[in-house]
């Protein structure tokens, strides 16, 4: 039995701009886990500190380190690619699926970001099963959310409502905003940063 969740809305099928259609289409063909690229060493270290902090917070939901790493790496990559805040995307995933890869809602939305199957027909080969592929689902979800933010001219409240099929109603956006606070992250000052950026519990001069 697949899990079902409280916010069981779904995106509404609408005409797509060519740029959105193209971006979504690329997700279907790209199955390799994305590898973030960085402009310098400090940017990479900042990413590793984020990865360590988020891994600690996610441990209760995903016990295996390699699974957490691949998931968070993909969240980072797809969020940045779409110009979205990683905390917002993690909050949305929490509300939509509670981090369950094979979640299905009562209206048929699928995967981590509860993407409606019609997207695969509109931009892909019609195989809705691909929405259970991690990167495909996260890319669809991030690009769809970016599309809705652009349509709402930056109004995140309205864009989140559109994502859930409840545009203008407060319950879903407020739930995502609340969940996102648990995934907010700000880098520490240099003297407070962990010795090992992937282990936030290892602070300078602290226990190893």
C-alpha positions as CSV (number, residue, x, y, z in Angstrom):
1,X,0.0,0.0,0.0
2,X,1.5,3.3,-1.0
3,X,1.3,6.2,1.5
4,X,-1.2,9.1,1.0
5,X,-0.9,12.5,2.5
6,X,-3.0,15.4,3.8
7,X,-2.3,18.0,1.1
8,X,-3.6,16.0,-1.8
9,X,-3.9,18.7,-4.3
10,X,-2.2,18.7,-7.7
11,X,-0.9,20.9,-10.5
12,X,-3.5,21.8,-13.1
13,X,-2.6,21.2,-16.7
14,X,-2.0,24.5,-18.6
15,X,-0.3,25.6,-21.8
16,X,3.5,25.6,-21.3
17,X,6.1,28.1,-22.5
18,X,8.6,26.4,-24.9
19,X,11.5,27.1,-22.4
20,X,9.6,25.3,-19.6
21,X,8.8,22.4,-21.9
22,X,12.4,22.1,-23.0
23,X,13.7,22.2,-19.4
24,X,11.3,19.5,-18.3
25,X,12.0,17.3,-21.3
26,X,15.7,17.2,-20.4
27,X,14.9,15.7,-17.1
28,X,13.4,12.6,-18.7
29,X,16.6,11.7,-20.6
30,X,19.1,12.6,-17.8
31,X,19.2,9.7,-15.3
32,X,22.7,10.1,-13.8
33,X,22.9,11.7,-10.3
34,X,24.0,15.3,-10.7
35,X,27.4,16.5,-9.5
36,X,27.4,20.1,-8.3
37,X,30.1,22.3,-9.7
38,X,31.8,25.2,-7.8
39,X,33.6,28.3,-8.8
40,X,36.2,28.0,-6.1
41,X,37.3,25.9,-3.1
42,X,35.4,28.0,-0.5
43,X,32.1,27.5,-2.4
44,X,32.7,23.7,-2.4
45,X,33.5,23.8,1.4
46,X,30.3,25.8,2.0
47,X,28.4,23.2,0.1
48,X,30.0,20.4,2.2
49,X,29.0,22.3,5.4
50,X,25.5,22.6,4.2
51,X,25.5,18.9,3.2
52,X,26.7,17.9,6.7
53,X,24.1,20.0,8.5
54,X,21.2,18.8,6.3
55,X,22.3,15.2,6.6
56,X,22.1,15.4,10.4
57,X,18.6,16.8,10.2
58,X,17.5,14.3,7.6
59,X,18.9,11.2,9.4
60,X,15.7,10.2,11.1
61,X,13.9,10.1,7.8
62,X,16.7,8.5,5.7
63,X,19.0,6.4,7.8
64,X,21.5,5.4,5.2
65,X,24.3,8.0,4.6
66,X,24.7,7.3,0.9
67,X,21.0,7.6,0.3
68,X,21.0,10.9,2.2
69,X,24.0,12.2,0.3
70,X,22.6,11.4,-3.1
71,X,19.2,12.9,-2.2
72,X,20.7,16.1,-0.8
73,X,23.1,16.5,-3.6
74,X,20.3,16.3,-6.1
75,X,18.2,18.7,-4.0
76,X,21.1,21.2,-4.1
77,X,21.7,20.7,-7.8
78,X,18.1,21.0,-9.0
79,X,17.2,23.8,-6.6
80,X,20.2,25.9,-7.7
81,X,19.5,25.1,-11.4
82,X,16.0,26.4,-11.0
83,X,17.0,29.4,-8.9
84,X,15.2,28.2,-5.8
85,X,16.1,28.2,-2.1
86,X,17.2,24.7,-1.0
87,X,15.3,25.1,2.3
88,X,12.1,26.0,0.5
89,X,12.4,22.8,-1.7
90,X,13.1,20.6,1.3
91,X,10.1,22.1,3.1
92,X,7.9,21.4,0.1
93,X,9.2,17.8,-0.1
94,X,8.4,17.4,3.6
95,X,4.9,18.6,3.2
96,X,4.2,16.8,-0.1
97,X,5.6,13.4,0.6
98,X,7.4,13.4,3.9
99,X,10.6,12.4,2.0
100,X,9.0,9.2,0.6
101,X,10.2,8.4,-2.9
102,X,7.1,6.3,-3.9
103,X,4.4,8.5,-2.4
104,X,1.2,8.7,-4.3
105,X,-1.6,11.2,-3.5
106,X,-5.4,10.6,-3.8
107,X,-5.4,12.6,-7.0
108,X,-2.4,10.6,-8.5
109,X,0.5,13.0,-7.8
110,X,3.7,11.1,-7.5
111,X,7.1,11.0,-5.8
112,X,9.0,13.3,-3.6
113,X,7.5,16.5,-5.0
114,X,4.1,15.0,-5.9
115,X,4.3,15.8,-9.6
116,X,1.1,15.1,-11.6
117,X,1.5,12.4,-14.3
118,X,0.2,14.7,-17.1
119,X,3.6,16.4,-17.1
120,X,5.2,13.3,-18.6
121,X,2.6,13.2,-21.4
122,X,3.0,17.0,-22.1
123,X,6.8,17.0,-22.2
124,X,8.0,13.4,-22.2
125,X,7.2,9.9,-23.4
126,X,4.1,9.5,-21.3
127,X,5.8,7.1,-18.8
128,X,4.5,8.4,-15.5
129,X,6.6,5.7,-13.7
130,X,9.6,7.9,-14.4
131,X,8.3,10.3,-11.7
132,X,9.5,7.8,-9.2
133,X,13.1,8.3,-10.4
134,X,14.6,10.7,-7.9
135,X,16.3,13.2,-10.2
136,X,13.5,13.3,-12.7
137,X,11.0,13.9,-9.9
138,X,13.0,16.7,-8.3
139,X,13.8,18.3,-11.6
140,X,10.2,18.3,-12.6
141,X,9.1,19.7,-9.3
142,X,11.7,22.4,-9.1
143,X,11.1,23.6,-12.7
144,X,7.4,23.5,-12.2
145,X,7.6,25.6,-9.1
146,X,10.0,28.0,-10.8
147,X,7.5,28.3,-13.6
148,X,4.7,29.1,-11.2
149,X,6.8,31.7,-9.4
150,X,7.5,33.4,-12.7
151,X,3.8,33.2,-13.6
152,X,2.9,34.8,-10.3
153,X,5.6,37.5,-10.7
154,X,7.6,36.4,-7.7
155,X,4.6,35.9,-5.4
156,X,5.7,32.8,-3.6
157,X,2.5,32.4,-1.6
158,X,0.4,32.3,-4.8
159,X,2.9,30.1,-6.6
160,X,2.8,27.5,-3.9
161,X,-0.9,27.5,-4.0
162,X,-0.8,27.0,-7.7
163,X,1.7,24.1,-7.3
164,X,-0.8,22.4,-5.0
165,X,-3.9,23.3,-7.0
166,X,-5.2,25.5,-4.2
167,X,-4.2,28.9,-5.5
168,X,-5.3,31.7,-3.1
169,X,-5.9,29.5,-0.1
170,X,-3.5,29.8,2.9
171,X,-3.3,26.3,4.2
172,X,-0.7,24.8,1.8
173,X,1.6,27.7,1.4
174,X,1.7,28.2,5.2
175,X,2.5,24.6,5.8
176,X,5.4,24.8,3.3
177,X,6.7,28.0,4.9
178,X,6.6,26.4,8.3
179,X,8.3,23.2,7.2
180,X,11.0,25.3,5.4
181,X,12.1,26.9,8.6
182,X,13.4,23.5,9.7
183,X,15.7,23.4,6.7
184,X,17.0,26.9,6.8
185,X,20.8,27.2,6.8
186,X,23.3,30.0,7.3
187,X,27.0,29.3,7.2
188,X,28.9,29.8,10.4
189,X,31.7,32.3,11.0
190,X,35.1,30.8,10.1
191,X,36.2,30.3,13.7
192,X,33.0,28.3,14.5
193,X,33.1,26.0,11.4
194,X,33.5,22.2,11.9
195,X,36.9,20.7,11.2
196,X,35.3,18.2,8.9
197,X,32.6,20.0,6.8
198,X,30.6,16.9,6.4
199,X,30.5,16.4,10.2
200,X,28.9,19.5,11.8
201,X,29.3,17.9,15.3
202,X,33.1,18.1,15.0
203,X,33.8,21.7,16.0
204,X,37.3,23.2,16.3
205,X,38.9,22.2,19.6
206,X,35.9,20.0,20.3
207,X,35.5,16.3,20.8
208,X,36.1,14.1,17.7
